[in-house]
């Protein structure tokens, strides 16, 4: 039966993938019309488009994107490598990135490196080998050989969640040092002088290094010796944040404020404070970074650095799409952050009479 509403033609083998010509034959149109219907449906009149799409559905036809990519030297696919999918740190930005790509007819491939530099490098090479037209990467910590690889392959790439004017890649993000320094100044303004910090491991994470540097900068401005900062580095997580808070209190019992490298660590630290019999913010203040949903759901709500996740993702997608179409490398864009002050930050406690004293 030679139509899209009945049985498949007898000459079609069950083991052969349907072709564009098969769709055209069943719909009674040319292959060019089928191609237009799939790639630019607005150019095809309604009844014809409906007939073609019915044939596509009946046959289970899927376009051969590999062949199309070879013809136009583009896959209309972009890749992103994020450090983790275990929490919501990157979710808003990547969601906005994907939405903007969708508005431009592009597809997204996502990989997660687990904060491993070697795995990220392998994923970058794999995405490029699979034909990714451009890449979004997180941060700037990676070897020069990857930058050289991307340069030689001519793959437009931007780094997000970071900003540095002398970076090896165009950045669409924020200055981690400046953002955390602003928050630390707010903490110091509240009278805190016994400061702790819970950070992600800094060795292979430039964002974490920048946030630690921001706290140290604010402390130096306030005349506090660098060695008075009690720093604990740990993996991101609620349980690790809780354990790190206990570690800080064991090492420096008189700590009155703990700044955390992200909101997940901070919520874990809130739990650790409760376990230690401390009230937040009466006995100890705790702050976060990112302003993800958990920051407002925590009790008390987290004072934190608000990161413009969605704007960052949207603008990164726009920059990469423009770079693909024009052949011009993306330009760096510095985005602003701001402080969202909630209940977890208060005045410095007089710890002598507290449960720690």
BELFEN-V945777 format. One line per field, one symbol per residue. ss: DSSP state (@ for helix, = for strand, . for the rest). Layout:
BEGIN
ss->???
END
This chain:
BEGIN
ss->...................@@@@@@@@...@@@@@@@@@.@@@..@@@@@@@@@@@@@@.....@@@@@@@@....======.....@@@@@@@@@@@@@@@@...======....@@@@@@@@@@@@@....=====.....@@@@@@@@@@..=====.........====..@@@@@@@@@@@@@@.....=====......@@@@@@@@@@@@@@@@....@@@.====....@@@@@@@@@@@@@@.....====..@@@@@@@@@@@@@.........===..=..@@@@@.....====..@@@@@@@@@@@@@@@@@@......==...===..........@@@....
END
